[in-house]
Amino acid sequence: MVAGELVQEHTRAESTGAPDDVGTITGGKAAHELRSGPLVPIDKLDQYTVLESGDEAVNLLKALNSRASEQEIPPDEREAMLPKGGGVGGEEENVKKENKCLETKLYWRRFGVLAIFSLYSLVNSFQWIQYSIIANVFCDYYGVSSSQVDWLSIVYMVAYIPLIFPATWLLDKKGLKLTALMGAGLNCLGAWVKCASVSRDLFGVTMFAQVICSLAQVFILGLPSRIASVWFGPKEVSTACATAVLGNQLGTAIGFLLPPVLVPNTSGDFELMGHNIKVMFYGTAIIASVLFILTVIIFKDRPEMPPSYAQAVLPGSPPEDYSYKQSIINLFQNKAFLLLLVSYGIMTGSFYSVSTLLNQMIMACYESQELNAGRIGLTLVVAGMVGSIICGLWLDYTKTYKMTTLAVYILSFLGMVIFTFTLDLKNIYLVFFTAGVLGFFMTGYLPLGFEFGVEITYPESEGTSSGLLNAFAQIFGIIFTLIQGQLTTAYNPLAGNLFLCAWIFLGILLTALIKSELKRNNVNMEAEGKQPVPWALPEGA
């Protein structure tokens, strides 16, 4: 199948229901319509009108079909269809354009982009957790309640929900580099403002600084799948996405370990306590500044040549022709993506809730185990980091997106059930093991959801689909944390965990209903001459 037919086949799901007598595509919006609007099959277009329109995207697709058309169109008619200066030379020029456009290449810069992003994502995640893990120290130093300190973490989730739409709009409209600079820049700014808050009467300043860091997070969480798709080849894209997600998880793990070491509880000695807090804040700010400078130097919107055929066949369109609103509408009209939105929100929201309330659950079952509660949280995160990488490698090797996602979902449910019923057996080492298993699968699901979302929504923007997935995760995380916290306080940890088990089981059912349409993968497979994964079973099957 030639490349023009390839694009037509793999965007047909987005154009279902279009009338057969659709007119011609004219003007500068044809490329955008191929990406996010109603699509017109190439064989339905009037060939002469297409050429006269001057639209580069449509002319390119026509050139891609020139070889196949050679045997079907009479020579005289084919000659008339060629552009000015046509003839054999004109057709050869189109073929050259085809070969140039579909040529792919991998650049070493991609590893620099991935590394820098992972590191400043790590710093942002560290700044999120650095307060809550030593909440008693900050309560003592600033003279505030524990609930006020809790808001230093909750603000991350609250800020994400309303700001995800302008953030994904910026990514789609202005590109990867500007969005990355916003994330790294706000992360750096928030870190320096914290340095100015090291005084016992400046809790409001440190809250303001954390709000800035939460704004940076909005420009960070949706980038892993975009970076992976734009910079990495089809055999490494899922691993790259998992590595990008890994940076955020590693920041949380370091956030569990480092603050208690840097800022020990020196109750009563507020001068020493302030000095220790200042050391932590200044160290974070310096690292964030270096990473911001590296982002300016290393990041680019995209490589000069695409890394995969799935990226190569995506028509470009001028920024003024891009419709973010239409892209959102297309995503919410995609039934498979809607199912993924809810199931991803349930799983990730459950993980947020368990992580937030872990200390409360452990202390309800085991007295005087504050230190082990932190270590269990670290085990949860580190096991999840391993799970993320293994799941990413598995996806790159097998491309079995739905089966892998469903299997990990089921194993997460089983892990949650086991964790729930073994938590109160008075064996703290068993809790370490069950928490590790739970974290392995729950966190391993994160890159799976991102990559599955990109596959079933291609050719829509990866940043928009990932942003929506994260938004639903934050919504479910807030709801689950509040409800599970109330159940745990009013009854016991068993009641709160059973509440999550019921929702995760619902997520399994929703995941099973998702129609696996690996659109991006099919484009790459057909370009390599391989048999694509079918979008649906044949009629009568």
N, C-alpha and C positions, 0 to 999 in steps of 0.2 A: 504494500500500500504506500503511495507516495505521500510526501509530507503534507500537501494541501488536504488530501482526503483524511489524513491522520488527525489534523486539527478539527476538521468537520466532524469526524466520528467521536472525538473525545470532548467535544463541547455540545453534542446533540442534547444531552440531558438538560442543559441550560436553555435550550430553545424549543423544548417540547411544547406543543400547542400553538406554534406560530403558523399562520395560514400559508397554504402552498403558493399563493399568488403574491407573496411579498414583493414589493417593488425593488428598485435598485438602491444600493448604498452609495451615498455621495457625501462630499465634504470631508472635513477632518475628523469626523467622529466614528469612522468605520472601524478603526483599530480598537477604540473603546468598546464598540458594540460587540466585537469579537471576544472581548475579555469579560465584560460584565452585563451586556445588554442582550436584547433579542438577536439571535444569530440567524443569518441567511445562508443556507447551503450554497456552495460554489456553483453547483450545477443548476441552481435556480436563478442565477444572476444573468442579466443580459450582458454578453461578453463585451460588446462595443461600448456600452454605457460605463462598464467598470473601468475600461482603459481611459475613457474620456474624463472620468471623475478625478483622475490624478491622485487617487488615494494610494499611498505607498504600501500600506498593509495589505490591501486587497490585491494590488498589482503583484506584490511578492507572492501571495498565495497562488495567484494565477500562473506565475512563473514556475512555481513548484509543480504544477500540473502539466507543464508544457510537454514533457516527454510522453506522458500517457495520452495527451490529446493528439499527439503527432500521428497516431494511427487511425484516429477517428475523424479528424477534420480534413477536408480536401485541401490540397496545397494552396490553391488560390485564395480560399477563404481564410486559411491560416495566415497567409501573407498579409491579407487586409487587416487582420487583428493585431499585427505587430505595431509597436510604437513607432514614432518618427525615427528615421534612421534605421528602420527595421531590417527586413530581409533576414538572411542567415546571421548577419552580424548582430542584429537586434536580439534574435533569439539566443544567441550565444552569450550576449551580455546578461540576459535574464538568468540563464543557467549559472553564470558566474556568481550572480547575486545570491542565487539559491545556495550554492555550495559555501559561499562565504558566510551567509546567515546561519546555516545549520552546522557550521564548524564549532566544535567545543574544545575547551582547554581548561586545565586546572592550574591554578597559580599558588606558589608558595605563600603568598600574602594571606591566603585563607586561614592558615594556622595562626598567624599574628592577630588577625581580626578575631578569631575564636578565643584566643588566649586573653587578649585585652578585655573583651566583653566578659568572659568568665570571671576575671579578676575584679573588675569594678562591680559586677553583680554580687560577687563574694563580699566586698566591702559594704555594699548596701544591705545585704542580708545580715551581716555582722552588726551593723548599726541598729537594725530592727530588734535584735534579741539581747543586745548588750545591757539594757536596763532591766528587763524582767528576770534575768538569771541571777542578778544581785539586787533584787527589788528592795530587800530589807536595808541594804546600805544606802540606796538613794532616798528611801523614806526617812532614814535617820539624818542624812546630810541636808536634804532640803526641807525637812520638817513637814512632810506631806503624808497623806494616807496611801495605803497600798493600791486602792482603786485609782487614785490619780496617777500613780506610776504605771498601772496596767494600761492606762490610756496612751502611754508612750509607745505601746506595741499595737493597740487596737487601731490607732490612727492610720496605720499602714493599710489595713483592710478597708476602713471607712473612706479614705481618700481615693482608693483605686476605682471604686464603682462609678462615681459620676465622671471621673476624668478619663476613663478608658476610651471614650468615643473621640474626644479631641486628640488624644495621644495616637490612636490608630489612624485618624485622619491625617495627622502630621506625617506619620510613617508612609502612608500611601501617596500623599500629595507631594511631600518634599524629599522623601527618600530615607535611606538607612543611616547615612552619616549624620545628618542633622538630628535625627531622633537619638542616635547614640551619644552625640555631644550633649543633648539635653539631659539624658540620664546621668552621664559621667559628670557633667558640670554641676547639676543640682546636688548630686551626691557629694561632690567636693565642697560646694558652698555650705551645705548642711553640716558637714564635719567641722568646718572652720567656725561656724556660728556656735557650735557646741563648746568650742574652746573658750569663747567669750562668756559662757554660762557658768563657769566654775566659781560660783559664789553662793552662799547658802540662801540668799534672798532672790536668786535669779532662776527659779524653777520655770517661770513663764518663758524665759529665753531658751532654755533647753527644750521645752515643749515646741516652741516655734522652730527650732533647729530640726526637731524630729519630723515636724510637718513638711519641711523642705525635703528631707530625706524620703518621706513617703511620696512626695511628688516625683522624685527621681525614680522610685520603684515603678511608677506608671509607665515610664519610658524604657523600662528594662525587661519586665516580665514577658512582654509580647514579642521580643526579638529572637529567641532561640530558633524557632522554625523559619523565620525570614533569613537569618544568617546562614542556616544550613542549606536552604533551597537555593539562595542566590550565589553562594560561594563554593558549595561542595557537590561532588559528583553523585550519581545515583547509587553507587555502591558504598557510600560513606555518609549519606545525608542523615540517616537516623542516628548513627553514632555521634555525628557532629551536634545534632539537636540535644542528645542525651548529655554530651559533654558541656554544652552551654547551660543546661538545667543544673548540671552537677555543681557549677560554680556557686549558684545560689544556695544549694544544700550544704556545700562545704563551708560557706560563710556562717550558716546556722550552727554547724558543728563546732567551728572555732569560737563562735559566740557562747557556746555552752562551756568551753574550756578556759578561754583566756581571761575574761573579766574577773572571775573569782581569784585568779592568780595576780592580776595587775592591781585589783582594788579589793584587798582583803578587808574584813570587817574590823576596823579599828575604832570600835564604839567609844565615844567620848573624846577622842583625839581628832577633831574636825580639821585641824590644819594638815595633818598627815593624810587624812582621808581626801581632802581637796587636792593635795599634791598628787596622790595616786590617780584620782579621776582625771586630772589635767594630763598626766603622762599618757593615759589611755586615749583621751580625746585628741591630743596633739599627734600621737603616733598614727592614729586613724586618718587625720586630716592630711598629713604629709604623704601617706600612701595614696590617698584619694587624689591628691594633686598630681602626683607622678602619673597615675593612670589616666587622668584627664588629658595631660599633655600627650601621652602615647596614643590616646584616642584621636586627637587632632592629627597626629602624624600618620597613623596606620590605617584608619578607617576610610573606606570608599563606599559609595552607594552600591556598586556592583563591579565585577571584573570587566576588563575590556571585551572578553569573549565569554559566552555563557558556559557554565560547567556541565550542563546536561541538555539533552534535546528537549526536555520538558520546558526548560527556560528559553531555549533557542526559538521555539515555535510560538512563544507568547508574543503577539504583536505589541509594539510600543505605541503609546498614544500621548499627545501633548498634555501637560498638566491641566490646561484649561478644558480638555475634553473628558477628564476623569470625573466620574460621579461617585463620590463616597456613599451618598444616599442610596444609589442604585445597587452598589456592592452590598450594603447592609441588607437591603430588601432581598437580593438574591440569596444571601446566606439564610435568612429567616424563611425563605420559601423552600429550602432544601430540608426535606423531612429527615434524612439521615443525620444531618448536622444538628438539627433540633434535638434528636434523641441523644446524640453525643454530648450536647451542651448540658442536658440535665444529668446524664450519667456521670460525666466528668465532674460536674459540680458536686454531686453526691459523694464521690470517692475522695476528691481533694478536700472538700469541706469537712469530711469525716477525719481526714488526716490532720487538718488544722485544729479541729476540736480536741482530738486525742493529745496532740502536742501541747496545746495550751493548758489542758486540765490534767496533764500527766502527774505533775507534782501533787495536786490535790487528791488524785486517786491513790497514789502511792502512800501519802501520809494518812489517808483514811484507813488503810489496811495494815500499814507497818509504821510503828512509832519510831521517832528519832532516826529516820532514814533520809534526811534531807540530801546528804551527799550522794547516796545511791540513787535517789530520784533524778538528780542531774546526770549521773552516769547512765541511767536507763534511757534518758532522753537522748544522750549522745549516741548510745547504741542504736536507738531508733533511726537517727539521722544517718549515721555511717553505713548501716545495713542498707538503707534506702539509696545511698550513693552507689553502692555496689550493684544494687538492683537496677538502677537507671542505666548504667553502662552495659550490663549484660543484656537488658531488654533492647537497647539501641543496637548492639552488635547482632542480636538475633534477628531483628527486623531487617537490617541491611543484608543479612545472609538469606533469609527466607521470604521476605516481603509478605508474610502472612499476618496482615495488620489486624483483621477482625478476630481471627482465631487466637492470636497472641493477646489482644486486648481483653477478650472474653475470658481466657484462661487465667490471666493475672487478676482480673476482677473476682473470679470465683475463689482463687487462692487467697486474695485479700479478705474475702468474706470468711473463709475458714480460719484464717489467722486471727480475725477479730473475734470470732466465736471462742477460739481456744484461749486468747488473751483474756476475754471476759470471764470465763469459768475457771481459770487458773490463777487469777489475780489475788484472790483471798485464801490461797492454800498455805499461807505462812511460809513460803519458800521464795525468798527474794531472788535467788539465782535462777529459778524457773521463770520469773518475770523478766529477767534479762534476756533469756532465750526467746520467749514468746513475743516480747517487744521487738527484738531483732527480726524475727520472721515477719511480723506485721509491717515493720518499716520497710523491709526488703521489697515486698509486693506493693504496698500502698504508694511508696515513693517511686518505685520502678514504673508505676502506671503513668506518671506525669509526662515523660517524653512520648509514651505510646499515644496518649490522648492528643498531644500536639501534632504528631506526625499523621495519625489517622485523620484528624481534622483537615490537614492540608490535602491529603489524598482525595477525600470525598467532596472537597469544595473547589479543587483546581478547575479553572485557572484564577479563581478569586485570590485576593491578597492574603498571604500567609500571616501577616501581622494582624489583619482584621479578625481572622478566624481564631488565632491564638489569644488575641485581646478579649474576645467574647468568652472564650473558655475560661480565662483567668477571672473575668468579671463574675461569671456564675460560680466559680470556686470561692470567691470572696463572699458572695451573698450567702451561699450555703454554709460557709465557714462561720460567719457571724451568727446565723440562725442556730446552727448545731451547737456552737459553743455556749450560747445563752441557755438553750433548752437543756443540753446535757449537764451544764453547770447547776441548773436549778434541780434537776433530778438527782444529781449526785449529792447535793447539799440537803435536799428534803428527805431523800430515802437513803441510797447508798450508790457506790460506783457501779454495781451490777445493773441497776435500773437505767443509768445513763448509757452504759455500753450496749445494753439490749436495744435501746432506742436507735443507736447507730447501726447495729446489726440489721434491724428491720429495713432501714433505708438503703443499706448496701445491697441487701437482697433484691430490693426493687431496682437498684442500678444494674444488677445482673440481667434482669428481665428486659430492661430497656436496651442494654448493649446487645442482647441477642436479637433484637428487632432491627438493628441497624443494617441497612442494605450496603454491602461492601462494594463500593465503586472506586477502584483504585485508578483514578483518572490520570494522575501524574505518572504513576508507574507504568501504565499502559502506553503512554506516549514514548517513554524511554525504551520500552521493550520493542515496540513496533519499529522505532528508529534503528534499533540494533538487529532487526530482522527476526525477532523472537515472537512466540505466540503470546499475546496479551492475556491478562486475567479477564474473564468475561465480566461485564457489568451486571448482568442478570442472566438467569436461566433462560434458554430458548423456549419459545412458546410450545406448549404441549409437553414440556419436560416434567 
